[in-house]
Amino acid sequence: MKDRLKDFVQAHRDEFDTFTPRPDLWQDIAAELQQEEVKPTMAVEPEREAKVISINWHHAWRYAAAVAMLIMVAFSAYYYMNNGAQPSGTVAATQPVPLEKIAPEVPQLETRFASVIEQKEAQLREYDLKALGMDKEWEREAATLDSAYTELKKELYTTPNKDVVVEAMRDNLKMRIAILNRQLQVLENIQQVKKQVPNETTSI
Amino acid sequence: METLEYTDVNAHIVARCKEGDRKAQYELYKLYSKSMFNVSMRITNDYTEAEDVLQESFLSAFRELHTFKGDSTFGSWLKRIVINKSITKVRSRRLQVEPMDDFQDFAEEAPEYDQEDMDYKVETIKKAIQSLPDGYRVVLTLYLLEGYDHGEIAEILSISEATSKSQYSRARKKLLSLMQEQSFFS
């Protein structure tokens, strides 16, 4: 039996595919694939290794921050147990003092790193991170580092052991540069692969 | 010949995907996401569910890529994944609202329409497909749009070939009557 409806549909088949998924769905897929890859970290090729390390950095600094926090808590606890009774011990912590007086090295540190970070971020922005599904990952890492840095800066005003905090802040800034470098390297690799392989297109 | 060429081009990208090449995976996504999304849209009839299906399908395709032996094209392999996941969604949804009875007969039979009189329009057909009951819609789109024959549909839905045929014929009648209503009201 001739099915006129079927013939018509077949003739206009392409016109039936009118829906489009949300544009950032690929990022979610890529992020999940990335997570799965991180688990088996052994035996990876150079390009993938770069990506994996960038995640490990992410973890490493977290551990570093956690350890720094623990040390700070321990120090403060120790300090307050010994000096808690003396009011002079807490006065300094509650009064607003300019940062320069507490840790003159911090503003220096910030200006020194800021220009490098800015330059790398500008380089990174030249790539179409969204298309590669890397923008979210990068945003997340940057945001976590930012908030940790702000926390550390607050910590400076109350900590009895500012050297530890300043050291953690310096590590935070260094980590940021390291991550930026990793990202740039990954992007460069991708760019090279792109050049080697001409665009393949097919119809479905 | 065209099919052969098409398989070859994909085979190259698929090989790179097997090595976890993210760029190659993105190539396949770009190539297939839209059509696969529409396949799932037609079965689930739900934008959010179709997006979930699309995401899950690409993830499991990349995960299970080593099981893809290349005896079909990557596209048709992926399409089967999308269809299976979409059907699971529809079935679990039906389970939530009513007892599972996938392909129940609809008692009221639509009256016969003289289809030769009918002037088909893509828009009208699409709208009518969207208003079909789940069971009808699935069989009808698999047959009309996804290009499966009744034997294949029977296998996909675990029903008999005869059921697929009768279900399609009922779905088709219902569709035509829905189209008639639409043109009446417009």
Interface residues (C-beta under 8 A of the other chain):
Chain A: D3 R4 L5 K6 F8 V9 H12 R13 E15 F16 D17 T18 F19 T20 P21 R22 L25 W26 D28 I29 A30 E32 L33 E36 E37 E45 R48 A131 L132 G133 I190 V193 K194 E200 T201 T202 S203 I204
Chain B: Y6 V9 N10 H12 I13 E19 G20 D21 R22 K23 Q25 Y26 E27 Y29 L31 Y32 S33 K34 S35 F37 N38 M41 R42 Y47 A50 E51 L54 Q55 F58 L59 F62 R63 G75 Q115 E116 Y120 V122 I125 K126 Y143 L144 L145 R172 L175 L176
